[in-house]
Amino acid sequence: MTELVLVEGVSDVQLISYYLQNVYGWKHEKSNILGIFQLDEHEHIENLSKNENQLILCGVGGNGKFAYFVEQHRVNDMIVEKDISSLMVVTDRDESSDVKVTRVINNSLEKISVKAGQWMNNSIEDSFKQQKIISTYLLIIPGNEKGALEKAIIDALNDIPEETDLIQKVVQFIDSLKRELVPELNQTNKANKATVGTFFSVRAPKNAMRSLGIFISKIDWSKSESLKMLFLPFQYLGEGKPIETK
């Protein structure tokens, strides 16, 4: 079973890869059976395995890059030609509605479609005109409010007892800067990015200039109930899916 997961950027790949390995038992691999590899410095590909299953976790290069990634990597052709059992898409809600986010993703897909918050089966013909089933899922982050991955990270840090005090103080600090010094922080997504960046820099000052992935690996994300609930759909990767048939 080969499963494909498309996410926005490097930070998403790093956090989700950590979670899949440390919570759901996936293991890192050097290569993938589909031959998907990074085409530029903005993309990020990680390959995971569990039992006989392979999972290819693709950072597409940022918000708005899903259609470009699908086209450049011939994902629509792979869905028909290759033995792919599922496609999962993880994207930020930002300021959009679920309906708009879903429409944008589905516009990049040809033979299959995704639905927010639900596994579903898509019946298609393969390259030999035989019927096959592709399971799909659209996970929009954060769960029930506007924002992006950084908001989910802040909520998760609030859940973890040894991180709670620091993240709350950092939130207060960023809030104090909004009024006069940095008006740009009145934009929610930018304030959340600043909060996450400041938290990790203060928590591990010697690594302050290093990538987010260094920090992510140092947090026990399994202790966060909010992240556990948000990432529940990942438990079905490599397993049978709770399906609504299309």
Buried (B, 14 or more C-beta within 10 A) or exposed (E): BBBBBBBBBBBBBBBBBBBBBEBBEBEEBEEBBBEBEEEEEBBBBBBBBBEEBBBBBBBBBBEEBBBBBBEBBBBBEBBBEBEBBBBBBBBBBBEBEBEEBBEBBBEBBBBBBBBBEBBBBBEBEBEEEEEBBBBBBBBBBBBEEBBBBBBBBBBBBBBBEEBEEBBEEBBEBBEEBBEEEBEEBEEBBBBBBBBBBBBBBBBEEEEBEEEBBBBBEEBEBEBBEBBBEBBEBBEBBBEEBEBEEE
